[in-house]
Amino acid sequence: MELDERKQKILQAIIATYLETGEPVGSRTISKYTDLNLSSATIRNEMADLEEMGYILQPYTSAGRVPSDLGYRFYVDRIMQEKAEEKEAEEKERQILLTRVDRMEKMLEQVATVLASNTNYATLVTSPQYRESKLKFIQISQVDDHELLAVIVIEGNIVKNQLIYSENSLSNEDILKLNILLNSFLQGLTLKDINLELVHTMKVQAGMHAAVLEDVFQGIIEAIHEADEVDIYTSGTANILRYPELGDREQTTKLLDTLVEKKALTKLLDDTMNQEERHGIQVYIGNETANQDFKDCSVVTATYELEEGGTGTIGIIGPKRMDYKKVVKTLKDLTGELDEIFNKKT
């Protein structure tokens, strides 16, 4: 006799109901709690087969059934298998996210290098920025009896790992409930959406494990701040020295310092581009950059976009006599290629 899918569902329903009530389970009860849409008579026949196969027992005449050791073994093995498959799926998803982030960073570094080589100017490429980044996914897993790992994924596939110490040991069921609580309340929210009332509600539902949420919230704050920060990849800084008009020693020193300092470059981008100007190619000549370190230069910028909404900037910095036609064409071609690469369906 085979333990087919229908018998497995009935067996699982019997065990789950018995674990909840502690009372022998009858066919009528099972007919209410399963999605099999079977009559009590059909379920009785299946239960008779399960009893013959040794998965359930009848403790006394005319009573319902209870799981046997073999039945419990089936139930536990099924749970362990599902947990293993779930963990494997989560790990695969996490590795895909990490790989994609790593690949993007290397690609942007390479873009800056190739662009500097092709134009003989200084170049910069920013990582994508996400305005009001949203939470995509939170996963808590057990490290040991008192240590947990929270994997927090932010819009743009920014991944933050947060180690959490818990005074109380958590069971697998506790961790599952916390994961459901976190994702059901927080998924899709921005930092400003997470208010005190929401936090209080979640802590009440977390009960004795409310302290774990404190560390998760801290990890979320840090992850979103990281997502909102901009990384800048530069190349070709020494190309500035090729042009005699930029050869004033004091001015060149300031310019080179600006090109290697992230804070100064971020200010350059903020000063030269407002929100309305972020799309398309923009050319800033001399004092138009609002940064005196670039008063003898021209800065040409363009944006690329990600499917999920992030935008990044590519900039070329050179003398005012730069080859604007070549630079503009290069940026148009490059941003088109990046848009195509980043927005491909995977």
C-alpha positions as CSV (number, residue, x, y, z in Angstrom):
1,M,0.0,0.0,0.0
2,E,1.3,3.4,-1.0
3,L,1.4,6.6,1.1
4,D,0.1,8.8,-1.7
5,E,-0.5,12.5,-1.6
6,R,-4.0,12.3,-0.2
7,K,-3.0,10.0,2.6
8,Q,-0.1,12.3,3.4
9,K,-2.4,15.3,3.7
10,I,-4.8,13.4,5.9
11,L,-2.0,12.2,8.1
12,Q,-0.6,15.7,8.4
13,A,-4.0,17.0,9.4
14,I,-4.5,14.3,12.0
15,I,-1.1,15.0,13.6
16,A,-1.5,18.8,13.5
17,T,-4.9,18.6,15.1
18,Y,-3.8,16.1,17.7
19,L,-0.8,18.3,18.6
20,E,-3.2,21.2,19.0
21,T,-6.0,19.5,21.0
22,G,-4.4,16.4,22.6
23,E,-7.6,14.6,21.8
24,P,-8.0,11.6,19.4
25,V,-9.0,12.9,15.9
26,G,-12.1,11.7,14.0
27,S,-12.9,11.7,10.3
28,R,-15.5,14.4,10.7
29,T,-12.9,16.8,12.2
30,I,-10.5,16.1,9.4
31,S,-13.2,16.8,6.8
32,K,-13.5,20.3,8.2
33,Y,-9.8,21.1,8.4
34,T,-8.4,19.9,5.1
35,D,-8.8,21.2,1.5
36,L,-9.5,17.7,0.1
37,N,-13.3,18.2,-0.1
38,L,-13.8,14.6,0.8
39,S,-16.7,13.0,2.7
40,S,-16.3,11.6,6.2
41,A,-16.7,8.1,4.8
42,T,-13.9,8.5,2.3
43,I,-11.7,9.9,5.0
44,R,-12.6,7.0,7.3
45,N,-11.4,4.6,4.6
46,E,-8.1,6.5,4.2
47,M,-7.6,6.6,8.0
48,A,-8.2,2.8,8.1
49,D,-5.4,2.4,5.5
50,L,-3.1,4.7,7.5
51,E,-3.8,2.6,10.6
52,E,-3.1,-0.6,8.7
53,M,0.2,1.0,7.5
54,G,1.1,1.8,11.1
55,Y,1.0,5.6,10.9
56,I,-1.9,6.1,13.3
57,L,-3.5,4.2,16.2
58,Q,-7.0,3.8,17.6
59,P,-6.6,4.1,21.4
60,Y,-9.9,2.5,22.2
61,T,-13.1,1.3,20.4
62,S,-15.1,4.0,18.5
63,A,-12.5,6.7,19.3
64,G,-10.7,8.8,16.9
65,R,-7.0,8.2,15.9
66,V,-3.7,9.4,17.3
67,P,-0.3,9.4,15.7
68,S,2.0,6.4,16.1
69,D,5.7,6.7,16.5
70,L,5.9,6.1,12.7
71,G,3.4,8.9,12.1
72,Y,5.4,11.3,14.2
73,R,8.5,10.3,12.4
74,F,6.9,11.1,9.0
75,Y,5.7,14.5,10.4
76,V,9.1,15.4,11.8
77,D,11.0,14.3,8.7
78,R,8.6,16.3,6.5
79,I,9.1,19.4,8.7
80,M,12.9,19.0,8.5
81,Q,12.8,18.5,4.8
82,E,10.6,21.7,4.3
83,K,12.9,23.7,6.6
84,A,16.0,22.5,4.7
85,E,14.4,23.3,1.3
86,E,13.3,26.7,2.6
87,K,16.8,27.5,4.0
88,E,18.4,26.4,0.7
89,A,16.0,28.6,-1.3
90,E,16.8,31.6,1.1
91,E,20.5,31.0,0.8
92,K,20.3,30.9,-3.0
93,E,18.3,34.1,-3.1
94,R,20.8,35.8,-0.8
95,Q,23.8,34.6,-2.9
96,I,22.1,36.0,-6.0
97,L,21.6,39.3,-4.3
98,L,25.2,39.5,-3.1
99,T,26.5,38.5,-6.5
100,R,24.5,41.1,-8.3
101,V,25.7,43.8,-5.9
102,D,29.3,42.7,-6.3
103,R,28.9,42.6,-10.1
104,M,27.4,46.1,-10.2
105,E,30.3,47.5,-8.1
106,K,32.9,46.0,-10.4
107,M,31.1,47.1,-13.5
108,L,30.9,50.7,-12.3
109,E,34.6,50.7,-11.5
110,Q,35.3,49.3,-14.9
111,V,33.1,51.9,-16.6
112,A,35.0,54.7,-14.9
113,T,38.4,53.2,-16.0
114,V,37.3,52.6,-19.6
115,L,35.7,56.1,-19.9
116,A,38.9,57.8,-18.6
117,S,41.0,55.8,-21.1
118,N,38.8,56.6,-24.0
119,T,38.4,60.3,-23.4
120,N,41.7,61.2,-21.6
121,Y,39.8,63.1,-19.0
122,A,39.0,62.5,-15.4
123,T,35.8,60.4,-14.8
124,L,33.4,59.6,-12.0
125,V,30.6,57.1,-11.8
126,T,28.2,56.9,-8.8
127,S,26.3,53.9,-7.5
128,P,22.6,54.0,-7.9
129,Q,20.7,56.2,-5.3
130,Y,17.3,55.3,-4.0
131,R,15.1,58.1,-2.7
132,E,13.4,56.8,0.5
133,S,14.7,53.3,0.1
134,K,12.2,50.5,1.0
135,L,12.6,47.3,2.9
136,K,12.4,44.3,0.6
137,F,13.0,41.3,3.0
138,I,14.1,40.4,6.5
139,Q,15.3,36.9,7.5
140,I,16.3,35.9,11.1
141,S,18.1,32.6,11.5
142,Q,19.7,30.8,14.4
143,V,23.5,30.9,14.9
144,D,23.6,29.3,18.3
145,D,21.5,29.2,21.5
146,H,21.9,32.9,22.2
147,E,23.0,34.5,18.9
148,L,20.9,35.2,15.8
149,L,21.7,36.5,12.3
150,A,19.4,39.1,10.7
151,V,19.7,39.4,7.0
152,I,18.1,42.7,5.9
153,V,17.6,43.4,2.2
154,I,16.8,46.9,1.0
155,E,15.5,48.2,-2.3
156,G,18.4,48.0,-4.8
157,N,19.5,44.7,-3.3
158,I,21.5,46.3,-0.5
159,V,22.2,43.5,2.0
160,K,22.9,44.2,5.7
161,N,23.9,41.4,8.1
162,Q,23.2,42.1,11.8
163,L,24.3,39.8,14.6
164,I,21.8,39.8,17.5
165,Y,22.3,38.5,21.0
166,S,19.3,37.1,22.8
167,E,19.2,36.4,26.5
168,N,16.4,33.9,25.9
169,S,16.9,30.9,23.7
170,L,14.6,30.9,20.7
171,S,12.9,27.8,19.2
172,N,12.4,27.4,15.5
173,E,8.8,28.3,16.0
174,D,9.8,31.5,17.8
175,I,12.1,32.5,14.9
176,L,9.4,31.7,12.3
177,K,6.9,33.9,14.2
178,L,9.4,36.8,14.4
179,N,10.2,36.5,10.6
180,I,6.4,36.5,9.8
181,L,5.9,39.5,12.2
182,L,8.8,41.5,10.7
183,N,8.0,40.9,7.1
184,S,4.2,41.3,7.4
185,F,4.6,44.7,9.2
186,L,7.7,46.2,7.5
187,Q,8.0,44.8,4.0
188,G,7.7,47.7,1.5
189,L,8.1,50.5,4.1
190,T,10.6,53.4,4.1
191,L,12.4,54.5,7.3
192,K,9.9,57.4,7.7
193,D,7.0,54.9,7.6
194,I,8.3,53.0,10.7
195,N,6.8,55.1,13.5
196,L,6.6,54.7,17.3
197,E,3.1,53.3,17.1
198,L,4.1,50.6,14.6
199,V,7.2,49.7,16.7
200,H,5.1,49.5,19.9
201,T,2.5,47.2,18.2
202,M,5.2,44.9,16.9
203,K,6.9,44.7,20.3
204,V,3.6,43.8,22.0
205,Q,3.1,41.0,19.5
206,A,6.8,39.8,19.9
207,G,6.2,39.4,23.7
208,M,9.2,38.2,25.5
209,H,11.3,38.5,22.4
210,A,10.7,42.2,21.9
211,A,14.4,43.0,22.7
212,V,15.3,41.1,19.5
213,L,13.3,43.6,17.5
214,E,15.3,46.5,18.9
215,D,18.5,45.1,17.3
216,V,16.7,44.4,14.1
217,F,15.4,48.0,13.9
218,Q,18.9,49.3,14.4
219,G,20.1,47.1,11.6
220,I,17.3,48.4,9.4
221,I,18.3,52.0,10.1
222,E,21.9,51.3,9.2
223,A,21.0,49.4,6.1
224,I,18.7,52.1,4.8
225,H,21.3,54.8,5.5
226,E,23.8,52.7,3.6
227,A,21.4,52.3,0.7
228,D,20.8,56.1,0.6
229,E,24.6,56.8,0.6
230,V,26.3,57.2,-2.7
231,D,29.5,55.4,-3.7
232,I,31.7,57.2,-6.2
233,Y,34.2,55.4,-8.5
234,T,36.8,57.6,-10.1
235,S,39.5,57.1,-12.7
236,G,41.8,59.2,-14.8
237,T,42.6,61.8,-12.2
238,A,46.2,62.1,-13.5
239,N,44.7,63.0,-16.9
240,I,44.1,66.5,-15.5
241,L,47.9,67.1,-15.6
242,R,47.9,66.7,-19.4
243,Y,46.4,70.1,-20.0
244,P,48.6,73.2,-19.5
245,E,45.7,75.5,-18.7
246,L,45.1,73.4,-15.6
247,G,48.8,73.4,-14.6
248,D,48.7,76.1,-11.9
249,R,50.2,74.2,-9.0
250,E,48.0,75.5,-6.2
251,Q,44.8,75.2,-8.3
252,T,45.8,71.7,-9.6
253,T,46.4,70.5,-6.1
254,K,42.9,71.7,-5.0
255,L,41.4,70.0,-8.1
256,L,43.2,66.7,-7.5
257,D,42.2,66.8,-3.8
258,T,38.5,67.3,-4.8
259,L,38.7,64.4,-7.3
260,V,39.9,61.9,-4.6
261,E,37.6,63.0,-1.8
262,K,34.2,61.4,-1.7
263,K,32.6,64.2,0.3
264,A,33.8,66.9,-2.2
265,L,32.6,64.9,-5.2
266,T,29.2,64.4,-3.6
267,K,29.0,68.1,-3.1
268,L,30.0,68.7,-6.7
269,L,27.1,66.5,-7.9
270,D,24.6,68.1,-5.5
271,D,25.8,71.6,-6.5
272,T,25.7,71.1,-10.2
273,M,22.5,69.0,-10.5
274,N,19.1,69.6,-9.0
275,Q,16.2,67.0,-9.3
276,E,14.8,68.5,-12.4
277,E,18.1,68.3,-14.2
278,R,19.1,64.7,-13.4
279,H,17.8,63.2,-16.6
280,G,19.6,63.7,-19.9
281,I,23.1,65.1,-20.5
282,Q,24.1,68.3,-18.7
283,V,27.2,70.4,-19.4
284,Y,28.6,72.8,-16.8
285,I,31.3,75.2,-17.8
286,G,33.6,76.9,-15.3
287,N,31.7,78.8,-12.7
288,E,28.5,77.0,-13.6
289,T,29.5,74.2,-11.3
290,A,29.2,76.4,-8.2
291,N,32.5,75.0,-7.0
292,Q,35.6,77.2,-7.3
293,D,37.9,74.2,-7.6
294,F,36.4,73.6,-11.0
295,K,36.3,77.1,-12.3
296,D,38.8,76.3,-15.1
297,C,37.1,73.0,-16.0
298,S,34.0,71.7,-17.7
299,V,31.9,68.9,-16.1
300,V,29.6,66.9,-18.4
301,T,27.1,64.5,-16.6
302,A,24.6,61.9,-17.6
303,T,22.3,59.5,-15.7
304,Y,21.6,55.8,-15.9
305,E,18.5,54.1,-14.4
306,L,17.7,50.8,-12.8
307,E,14.4,49.0,-13.3
308,E,13.6,49.3,-9.6
309,G,13.9,53.0,-9.6
310,G,17.5,53.8,-8.7
311,T,19.5,56.4,-10.7
312,G,23.2,56.9,-10.9
313,T,25.4,59.6,-12.4
314,I,28.4,59.4,-14.8
315,G,30.6,62.5,-15.0
316,I,33.5,63.6,-17.2
317,I,35.8,66.4,-16.0
318,G,38.3,68.1,-18.3
319,P,39.4,71.5,-19.5
320,K,37.0,73.9,-21.0
321,R,38.4,73.1,-24.4
322,M,37.3,69.4,-24.1
323,D,36.0,67.6,-27.1
324,Y,32.3,68.2,-26.2
325,K,31.0,66.4,-29.3
326,K,32.9,63.2,-28.5
327,V,32.1,63.4,-24.8
328,V,28.4,63.8,-25.3
329,K,28.2,61.0,-27.8
330,T,30.3,58.7,-25.5
331,L,27.9,59.4,-22.6
332,K,24.8,58.9,-24.6
333,D,26.1,55.5,-25.9
334,L,27.3,54.4,-22.4
335,T,24.1,55.3,-20.5
336,G,22.1,53.5,-23.1
337,E,24.2,50.4,-22.7
338,L,24.0,50.6,-18.9
339,D,20.2,51.1,-19.0
340,E,19.9,47.9,-21.1
341,I,22.2,45.9,-18.9
342,F,20.6,46.9,-15.6
343,N,17.0,46.6,-16.8
344,K,17.3,43.1,-18.3
345,K,14.9,40.7,-16.8
346,T,16.7,37.9,-14.9
